[in-house]
Amino acid sequence: MGIKENLETIEERICAACEKAGRARDEVKLIAVSKRKPFEAVLEAAEAGQILFGENRVQEAQEKIPLCPANLHWHLIGHLQSNKAKIAASGLFRMIHAVDSEKLLRLLDEHAAVPLPILIQVNVSGEGSKSGCAPEEAAALVEAANSCSQVEVHGLMTIPPFTPDPEKARAHFSNLRKLRDELQESTGTPLPELSMGMSNDFEIAIEEGATLVRVGTDIFGERVLTG
Ligand SMILES: *Cc1c(COP(=O)(O)O)cnc(C)c1O
């Protein structure tokens, strides 16, 4: 199956999940995750009408984005190291998903010349990947973002530990949504975006309130494990 057909299948799956959840299709955006795929794959997806793409490494994105059509939108979805904050904030990305420390917030704010939407990554499961702040640290990060001049917090992001059974991720997704609701209440900050769900579990994430789903493998095929 080609990328175009894969995108059509994903679109059908998103529509079905939205319908099941009683949500409108336009409440959910698909991010096509092109990490470790050549720019030609991005072109193919762009020709099929996909506009929004995600990359997880600054350096790879920095090389790939200039080779792609200028009308595409890019999100940085992966963990960001502080020594890459300057480039990440330089206008390559429309949104940065994995901000999990005040240090990173301040660095992005210092280097961004125009408003920079970000999401706070929360480790809701307390296990698996070490990136993401603890749920109880999220309020302080929202407040810190509110004191920034360019950085704007738009919501939360999470990556639950991988499990072959996507139902096991449901509780993590619903916990992220509950945390979002509490934070909106306690900080008075609108947090409309919930970035959650990947190839394996995006339908469940949509049922639990995802507004941004990050899908790589089911669009572009398996990635090679090097690099
Ligand atoms: C790679 C990646 C994805 C996409 O994962 P797939 O399982 O290939 O859909 C989503 N989010 C992040 C943060 C990633 O690094």
The ligand as a MOL file (V3000), in Angstrom:
LIG
                    3D

  0  0  0     0  0            999 V3000
M  V30 BEGIN CTAB
M  V30 COUNTS 15 15 0 0 0
M  V30 BEGIN ATOM
M  V30 1 C 7.6180 8.1970 16.4170 0
M  V30 2 C 6.6400 8.9530 17.2070 0
M  V30 3 C 5.2620 8.8480 16.9450 0
M  V30 4 C 4.6750 7.9630 15.8490 0
M  V30 5 O 4.7260 6.6240 16.2270 0
M  V30 6 P 4.0880 5.4730 15.3210 0
M  V30 7 O 3.9160 4.3560 16.2630 0
M  V30 8 O 5.0700 5.1820 14.2350 0
M  V30 9 O 2.7980 5.9680 14.7950 0
M  V30 10 C 4.4060 9.5980 17.7300 0
M  V30 11 N 4.8600 10.4120 18.7130 0
M  V30 12 C 6.1710 10.5380 18.9800 0
M  V30 13 C 6.6040 11.4510 20.0670 0
M  V30 14 C 7.1040 9.8160 18.2420 0
M  V30 15 O 8.4070 9.9560 18.5250 0
M  V30 END ATOM
M  V30 BEGIN BOND
M  V30 1 1 1 2
M  V30 2 1 2 3
M  V30 3 2 2 14
M  V30 4 1 3 4
M  V30 5 2 3 10
M  V30 6 1 4 5
M  V30 7 1 5 6
M  V30 8 2 6 7
M  V30 9 1 6 8
M  V30 10 1 6 9
M  V30 11 1 10 11
M  V30 12 2 11 12
M  V30 13 1 12 13
M  V30 14 1 12 14
M  V30 15 1 14 15
M  V30 END BOND
M  V30 END CTAB
M  END
